[in-house]
Amino acid sequence: MQFYLKILVVFIFLFSSVNADDKNFDNKWSLYTGTFDFSDEGAKSTLFGAQYINLNSHHDSFLGKLYPVTGFFFTVDNAKYIYKGFQTTYHMNSFNITPSFTPGLYDKGDGKDLRHVIEFKTEIQISYDISRKSEIAFSYNHISNANLGDNNPGANSYMFNYIKKF
């Protein structure tokens, strides 16, 4: 746990010096670290990732505004996941709840075999606005191949996030 907090502090330090004036922000970047597949003792691994959210582009739906999300993560076991999907955010004062759905491509490396290259990530994130330009967050996700493979072991992960608006 201390390792994750140290990494998050480094992310905050690196990105907190970026200046933004009082304009509307067009982009968000999220940097995160956590534990990949924490529920499987034999397969859990540390992960690191980045995600880009385009605030200029959205689609109005019954869920609210859907924003495009693009990102990737990798684990210390050399597993990799690259994804593209959408998210929406529900604001409650300084707290935000952000569900997302992001299909992607998975390579197991030396990590867990999820039994298919196509995987689907569903995630819920709870964030807190630490300033007008920055948020800290905790997120949980589940990755599944939706029975595209001969088996569907799935993976459950949690992450600590630092989100910066530009």
N, C-alpha and C positions, 0 to 999 in steps of 0.2 A: 504494500500500500504506500509506503514512504517513497518508493521508487517512482510510482505514478505521480505523486504530488510534486516531486522534484522536476520531473519532465514537464508537468503543467506549468510550474513556476518559470522554467526556461522559456516555454512558448509565450507566456504572458510578457516576460521581459523583452523578448525579441520583437514582438508585435505591438507593444504598448507605445513605442516611440514613433510609430507611424502617425502622421498628422492628418486630420481631416477637418475641413472647414464646416460651417453651419449650412451645408446643403443636404439634400436628400441623398441617402446612401444607395448606391446601385448594386453593390455586391456584398456578400458575406463569405468569409473563409472560416472554416472550423478545423482546428487541429486537435487531435485526440489521441489518447493512449488508454489502454485497459487490458482486460483479460479475454482472450478468444476462447470460447467453449469452456467457460468456468464450471459447467455442470458435468464435465467428463474428465475425471482426474487424470486419465491416461493421455488425454489430448489437449488439455488446456495449455495456453501459450500467451505470452505478452504480445500485444499488437500495437501498431502505430499507424495513424492515418491522417488524411486531409480530405476536406470536402469543400466544394464551391457551390454557392447558392446565388443564382442570378435574380436579383430583386426587380430588375427592369422587365423581365418577361414573366407573365403569369397567365393562368387560365382561371376564370371564374367558374366555380362549380357549386354544387349543393354542400360540399365540405368546406367551402371558403375559397380563398385564393390559393391555387396550386402553383408552387414555384419549382422550376427545374433544379435538380441536384445532380452533381457529378462528383465522383470521389473514388478513393482507393484506400486500401489498407494492406499491410503486410505484417506477418508475425515473425518472431525470432526463429521459428521453425521453417521459414522461407515459404509459407503459404501466402498467396496473394489473391486479392479480390478487387476488381475494378467494376464500377457500377454507374448507372444513370437512371434517374427516376424523378420523383416529385415529393414535395413535402408541403404541409400547411402549418400555420402557427396560430395558436389561440392565446391571446394576451390577457393576463390577469394582473394588472398593476405592474410590478417589477418582475413577476414570474411569467414564464411562457411554457406552454405545452406544445410540442412539435412532433406529430406523427409523420412517418414517411414510408414510402414503398419504393425500393430501388432494385430492379433486376440487374444482374451482372454476370461476369465471367470469373470463375474460381480456378486457381491452380493450387493443388495441395502441397507442392514442394516436398518438404520432409515432415509436413504436418498432417492433420486429419484429412482422411479421404471422405469427401462429401458425396461421392458416387456419381457426380455429373459436373460438367464444366459450366452449365447454366444453373445459377442459383438465384433465389429471390430473398431479399433482405427486408424485413419489416422492423421498424424501430420506433421507439417512443423516447423522447428527450424532454427533460425538465430543465429549464435554464433560468438564470437570474441575471437581470441587467445590472452590471456593476458600474456602468456609465452609459451615456447615450450611444457610444460606439462599440462597447464590449459586453460580452456575456460569459458567464461560466455555466457549465451544465454537467449533468449526469445523464447518460443514456443507456438503454438496454435494447438489444436487437436479437432477432432470431433469423438464421439463414437456413433455407430449405430448398431442395430441388423439386418440390411439389410432385414427387413420385415420377420424375422424368427418368431417373436412374433405376437400376435393379434393386436399390435399397435407398432409404431416405433417412440417414442418421441425424442430419441437422446439427446446428451449433448455436449455443446461447452465449452472448457476450455482453459485457458492460464496459463503459468507457467514461473517462473524465474528459471534458471538452473545454476548449477556449475558443470563443467565437468573436471575430473582429469584423466590423462593418467598414467598408471603404466607399 
